[in-house]
Amino acid sequence: MPFAFATRERLPWTECAESAEDGPTTQLLRGLAKRHNMVIINPILERDSGDVLWNTAVVISNSGQIIGKSRKNHIPRVGDFNESTYYMESTLGHPVFETQFGKIGINICYGRHHPLNWAMFGLNGAEIVFNPSATVGALSEPLWSIEARNAAIANHYFACAINRVGTEIFPNEFTSGDGKPAHKDFGHFYGSSYVAGPDGSRSPGLSRVTDGLLVAELDLNLCRQVKDKWGFRVRILNLLWQYIMYLWCCTYVTDLLDNFLNMQMTMRLPMYAEQYTKASKPDYKPQVVSEKERPKED
């Protein structure tokens, strides 16, 4: 199916929208997943029962069953990519799917530009996060080799950066709203898919110009080993916490220990939760410190 959902033309592309659970591509891939004992991520244009369109990835188990679906959290409005005319931002959050081969999340396309999007999959326990994308050279290629690799390091999981190749010509011209002439294509989709690890390692990238298959062997133990090495996330066992609460029924001590429980060692999640809550308010004042004005001399 051509990559068309960023143009301003809805027809005939929206006719390809389908049910995530009962659509033809999902049903086809369910049989293939079971036959080949593999988990398949199926990106589609979803039309739900309320006739709302979503950019969706369906996760199909190696048993052939549908585990669930993830939707695109961030919708681009940049250059030729005006996808807000097609579908809504996800309301499903950042689900992580437990498969026979590991816990996986799907950060769809433009979501890779948002660090908190990557972070939430990590906080939900993902060991591998896939980033199915369709992006062009002039827009994002300088960022491509960096973003997924940084995400893997910062969130201590494997990140799979996936991009298509080729150039598509559309029947009608469109503009980018930048004063340049109208055109019929987005530019070159540059491929270059790769896998990055939580220790900073990465695989070679696939071709910029031809389709390819990347096979990588991932040791998921590395996710926990990196967390332990750097002290990123260490939780007190619930049983131990209950025992402490029983021994010390003191408000000060329990509050102190509760803060320690929540901060997960060096991550300091409560601090950031407080600051991001403040930053989300319209009246937020950035914490900027300026040099004090010197008193005027006589």
C-alpha positions as CSV (number, residue, x, y, z in Angstrom):
1,M,0.0,0.0,0.0
2,P,1.5,3.4,-0.9
3,F,2.4,5.9,1.8
4,A,-0.3,8.4,1.2
5,F,-1.7,9.5,4.5
6,A,0.4,12.7,4.8
7,T,-1.0,14.3,1.7
8,R,-4.1,16.4,1.7
9,E,-6.0,13.9,-0.4
10,R,-8.2,11.6,1.5
11,L,-9.5,9.6,-1.4
12,P,-8.9,6.9,-2.5
13,W,-6.5,6.3,0.4
14,T,-9.1,6.2,3.2
15,E,-10.8,3.4,1.4
16,C,-7.9,1.2,2.5
17,A,-8.7,1.8,6.2
18,E,-9.7,-1.4,8.0
19,S,-10.6,-2.9,11.4
20,A,-7.5,-3.6,13.5
21,E,-9.1,-6.9,14.8
22,D,-11.0,-8.2,11.8
23,G,-9.4,-6.4,8.8
24,P,-8.0,-8.4,5.8
25,T,-4.3,-7.7,6.5
26,T,-4.6,-8.7,10.2
27,Q,-6.4,-12.0,9.2
28,L,-3.8,-12.8,6.6
29,L,-0.9,-12.2,9.0
30,R,-2.5,-14.1,11.8
31,G,-2.1,-17.3,9.8
32,L,1.5,-16.4,8.8
33,A,2.5,-15.7,12.4
34,K,1.3,-19.0,13.6
35,R,2.7,-20.9,10.6
36,H,6.2,-19.4,11.0
37,N,6.2,-19.2,14.8
38,M,6.8,-15.4,14.8
39,V,5.4,-12.3,16.3
40,I,4.2,-9.8,13.6
41,I,3.7,-6.1,14.0
42,N,1.1,-5.0,11.4
43,P,1.0,-1.2,10.8
44,I,-2.4,-0.2,9.2
45,L,-4.7,2.7,8.7
46,E,-7.4,1.7,11.2
47,R,-11.1,2.5,11.0
48,D,-12.8,1.8,14.4
49,S,-16.4,1.0,15.0
50,G,-17.2,4.7,15.4
51,D,-15.7,5.5,12.0
52,V,-12.7,7.3,13.5
53,L,-9.4,6.8,11.7
54,W,-6.1,5.9,13.5
55,N,-2.5,5.2,12.6
56,T,-2.3,1.8,14.3
57,A,0.1,-1.1,14.7
58,V,-1.5,-4.5,15.5
59,V,0.6,-7.0,17.5
60,I,0.0,-10.6,16.4
61,S,1.3,-13.4,18.6
62,N,3.2,-16.4,17.3
63,S,0.1,-18.4,18.3
64,G,-1.9,-16.5,15.7
65,Q,-3.9,-14.5,18.2
66,I,-4.1,-10.7,18.4
67,I,-2.4,-9.5,21.6
68,G,-3.4,-5.9,21.2
69,K,-2.7,-2.7,19.3
70,S,-0.8,0.5,19.7
71,R,-1.7,3.9,18.1
72,K,0.4,6.8,17.0
73,N,0.8,9.3,19.9
74,H,2.2,12.3,18.1
75,I,0.8,13.5,14.8
76,P,3.2,15.6,12.6
77,R,2.3,19.0,11.1
78,V,5.6,19.7,9.5
79,G,6.5,20.2,5.8
80,D,4.5,17.9,3.5
81,F,3.5,15.7,6.5
82,N,0.1,16.9,7.5
83,E,-1.3,13.8,9.0
84,S,-3.7,15.6,11.4
85,T,-6.1,15.7,8.4
86,Y,-6.3,11.9,8.6
87,Y,-6.3,10.6,12.2
88,M,-6.3,11.4,15.8
89,E,-3.6,11.2,18.5
90,S,-3.8,7.9,20.4
91,T,-5.7,7.5,23.6
92,L,-4.2,4.1,24.3
93,G,-1.1,5.4,26.2
94,H,2.1,3.4,25.8
95,P,1.2,-0.3,25.9
96,V,3.8,-2.9,26.2
97,F,3.0,-6.4,24.9
98,E,4.3,-9.5,26.5
99,T,5.3,-12.0,23.9
100,Q,7.1,-15.3,24.0
101,F,10.2,-13.6,22.7
102,G,10.2,-10.5,25.0
103,K,8.2,-7.4,26.0
104,I,7.7,-5.1,23.1
105,G,6.4,-1.6,22.5
106,I,5.7,0.3,19.2
107,N,6.7,3.9,18.9
108,I,5.1,4.9,15.6
109,C,7.0,7.1,13.2
110,Y,7.0,10.8,14.3
111,G,6.9,9.7,17.9
112,R,10.6,9.1,17.8
113,H,11.2,12.9,18.0
114,H,9.6,13.0,21.4
115,P,11.9,11.7,24.2
116,L,9.0,11.2,26.7
117,N,7.3,9.0,24.2
118,W,10.3,6.7,24.2
119,A,10.7,6.9,28.0
120,M,7.1,5.8,28.8
121,F,7.7,2.5,26.9
122,G,10.7,1.9,29.1
123,L,8.9,2.7,32.3
124,N,6.2,0.2,31.3
125,G,8.9,-2.5,31.0
126,A,9.6,-2.8,27.3
127,E,12.7,-4.7,26.3
128,I,12.4,-4.0,22.6
129,V,10.7,-0.9,21.1
130,F,10.0,-0.9,17.3
131,N,9.8,2.4,15.4
132,P,8.1,1.8,12.1
133,S,8.6,4.9,10.0
134,A,8.2,6.5,6.6
135,T,10.5,9.5,6.5
136,V,12.4,11.3,3.8
137,G,16.0,12.5,3.5
138,A,15.6,16.3,3.4
139,L,13.5,16.2,6.5
140,S,15.1,13.8,9.0
141,E,18.1,11.8,7.7
142,P,20.7,13.7,9.8
143,L,18.7,12.6,12.9
144,W,18.1,9.1,11.9
145,S,21.2,7.3,13.1
146,I,21.1,9.1,16.4
147,E,17.5,9.1,17.7
148,A,16.8,5.4,18.1
149,R,20.3,4.8,19.4
150,N,19.9,7.5,22.0
151,A,16.5,6.1,23.0
152,A,18.0,2.7,23.5
153,I,20.7,4.1,25.8
154,A,18.5,6.4,27.8
155,N,15.8,3.9,28.4
156,H,17.9,0.7,28.6
157,Y,16.1,-1.4,26.0
158,F,16.7,-2.4,22.3
159,A,15.3,0.1,19.7
160,C,14.6,-0.9,16.2
161,A,14.6,2.0,13.7
162,I,12.6,1.0,10.6
163,N,12.2,3.1,7.5
164,R,11.0,2.3,4.0
165,V,12.7,3.1,0.7
166,G,11.7,4.6,-2.6
167,T,10.0,7.7,-4.0
168,E,6.3,8.0,-4.8
169,I,4.6,10.3,-7.3
170,F,1.1,11.4,-6.6
171,P,-1.4,12.4,-9.3
172,N,-2.1,15.9,-7.9
173,E,0.4,18.6,-7.0
174,F,0.5,19.9,-3.4
175,T,2.5,22.6,-1.6
176,S,4.4,22.5,1.7
177,G,3.2,26.0,2.8
178,D,6.8,27.2,2.6
179,G,6.6,29.4,-0.5
180,K,8.3,26.8,-2.7
181,P,6.6,25.5,-5.9
182,A,4.0,22.8,-5.8
183,H,5.2,19.2,-6.3
184,K,4.0,15.7,-6.6
185,D,6.3,13.8,-4.3
186,F,7.7,13.9,-0.7
187,G,11.3,13.2,-1.7
188,H,13.3,10.0,-1.2
189,F,12.4,7.6,1.6
190,Y,15.9,6.6,2.7
191,G,15.5,3.3,4.4
192,S,18.7,2.7,6.5
193,S,16.9,0.5,9.1
194,Y,19.0,-0.6,12.1
195,V,18.9,-2.0,15.7
196,A,20.5,-0.3,18.7
197,G,21.2,-1.8,22.1
198,P,21.0,-0.3,25.6
199,D,24.8,-0.4,25.9
200,G,25.3,1.9,22.8
201,S,26.0,-0.9,20.3
202,R,24.1,-1.0,17.0
203,S,23.8,-3.1,13.9
204,P,24.8,-2.1,10.4
205,G,22.1,-0.2,8.6
206,L,20.2,-1.5,5.6
207,S,20.4,0.1,2.2
208,R,19.1,3.6,1.4
209,V,17.8,2.6,-2.0
210,T,16.7,-1.0,-2.0
211,D,14.5,-3.2,0.2
212,G,16.3,-5.4,2.7
213,L,15.9,-7.8,5.6
214,L,17.8,-7.2,8.8
215,V,18.3,-10.2,11.1
216,A,19.7,-9.4,14.6
217,E,20.2,-11.6,17.6
218,L,19.2,-9.7,20.8
219,D,20.2,-10.8,24.3
220,L,17.5,-9.3,26.4
221,N,19.5,-9.9,29.6
222,L,21.5,-6.8,28.5
223,C,18.5,-4.6,29.4
224,R,18.7,-5.5,33.1
225,Q,22.5,-5.6,33.1
226,V,22.7,-2.0,31.9
227,K,20.1,-0.9,34.5
228,D,22.0,-2.6,37.3
229,K,25.4,-1.2,36.2
230,W,24.2,2.4,36.1
231,G,21.6,2.2,38.9
232,F,18.8,3.5,36.7
233,R,15.9,1.5,38.2
234,V,16.0,-0.4,41.4
235,R,12.7,-1.0,43.3
236,I,12.3,-2.0,46.9
237,L,10.3,-5.3,47.1
238,N,6.8,-4.8,48.1
239,L,7.2,-7.4,50.8
240,L,10.1,-5.5,52.3
241,W,8.2,-2.2,52.1
242,Q,5.2,-3.7,54.0
243,Y,7.6,-5.0,56.7
244,I,9.2,-1.5,57.1
245,M,5.7,0.0,57.3
246,Y,4.8,-2.5,60.1
247,L,8.0,-1.8,62.1
248,W,8.0,2.0,61.7
249,C,4.5,3.6,62.0
250,C,6.0,7.0,61.9
251,T,4.8,9.5,59.4
252,Y,8.2,11.1,58.8
253,V,10.0,7.8,58.3
254,T,7.2,6.3,56.1
255,D,7.1,9.4,53.9
256,L,10.9,9.4,53.5
257,L,10.9,5.7,52.6
258,D,8.0,6.2,50.2
259,N,9.9,8.9,48.4
260,F,12.9,6.5,48.1
261,L,10.6,3.7,46.8
262,N,9.2,6.0,44.1
263,M,12.4,7.6,42.9
264,Q,13.9,4.4,41.6
265,M,17.5,5.2,42.4
266,T,19.0,7.8,40.0
267,M,15.9,8.4,37.8
268,R,14.2,10.8,40.4
269,L,10.8,10.3,38.8
270,P,8.9,12.2,41.5
271,M,11.0,15.3,40.8
272,Y,10.3,15.2,37.1
273,A,6.7,14.4,37.6
274,E,6.3,17.6,39.6
275,Q,8.2,19.7,37.2
276,Y,6.4,18.4,34.1
277,T,3.1,18.9,35.8
278,K,4.1,22.6,36.3
279,A,5.4,22.9,32.8
280,S,2.0,21.6,31.4
281,K,0.2,24.7,32.8
282,P,-0.4,27.7,30.6
283,D,1.1,30.0,33.3
284,Y,4.3,28.1,33.6
285,K,7.4,30.3,34.2
286,P,10.7,28.7,33.1
287,Q,13.4,28.5,35.8
288,V,15.9,30.9,34.2
289,V,18.6,32.5,36.4
290,S,20.1,35.7,35.1
291,E,23.1,37.7,36.3
292,K,22.0,40.3,38.8
293,E,22.2,43.9,37.6
294,R,25.2,45.6,39.1
295,P,24.4,48.7,41.1
296,K,25.2,51.9,39.3
297,E,28.3,53.7,40.4
298,D,28.1,57.4,41.4
